[in-house]
């Protein structure tokens, strides 16, 4: 039997996300994918260095629907910018 799992690693929020929450998911830079995914890497200090806040200047934000807080609402519009502060209910 195979058990498939995943983990979301978090770090301190950068300047963009700090107004929303004190943590953010770790985002690995594309140039570091190979290092992160290298299964034979034993240098944990090198990998630990990748667990830092993502560069704020590479991020943008926009308001979204409060439906993001509803686990039963699973639609692509959850990431769409909220226009005119309108909220659709399901």
ChimeraX attribute file (.defattr): number of C-alpha atoms within 10 A of each C-alpha:
attribute: neighborCount
match mode: 1-to-1
recipient: residues
	/A:1	3
	/A:2	4
	/A:3	4
	/A:4	5
	/A:5	5
	/A:6	5
	/A:7	5
	/A:8	8
	/A:9	11
	/A:10	15
	/A:11	15
	/A:12	17
	/A:13	20
	/A:14	19
	/A:15	15
	/A:16	17
	/A:17	17
	/A:18	12
	/A:19	9
	/A:20	10
	/A:21	11
	/A:22	13
	/A:23	15
	/A:24	20
	/A:25	15
	/A:26	17
	/A:27	16
	/A:28	15
	/A:29	11
	/A:30	9
	/A:31	8
	/A:32	11
	/A:33	11
	/A:34	9
	/A:35	15
	/A:36	16
	/A:37	10
	/A:38	9
	/A:39	8
	/A:40	7
	/A:41	11
	/A:42	9
	/A:43	8
	/A:44	8
	/A:45	8
	/A:46	12
	/A:47	14
	/A:48	10
	/A:49	8
	/A:50	17
	/A:51	16
	/A:52	17
	/A:53	19
	/A:54	21
	/A:55	12
	/A:56	12
	/A:57	9
	/A:58	7
	/A:59	11
	/A:60	8
	/A:61	8
	/A:62	9
	/A:63	11
	/A:64	17
	/A:65	18
	/A:66	13
	/A:67	17
	/A:68	14
	/A:69	9
	/A:70	8
	/A:71	7
	/A:72	9
	/A:73	13
	/A:74	10
	/A:75	9
	/A:76	7
	/A:77	14
	/A:78	15
	/A:79	12
	/A:80	11
	/A:81	13
	/A:82	15
	/A:83	11
	/A:84	6
	/A:85	9
	/A:86	10
	/A:87	12
	/A:88	8
	/A:89	8
	/A:90	6
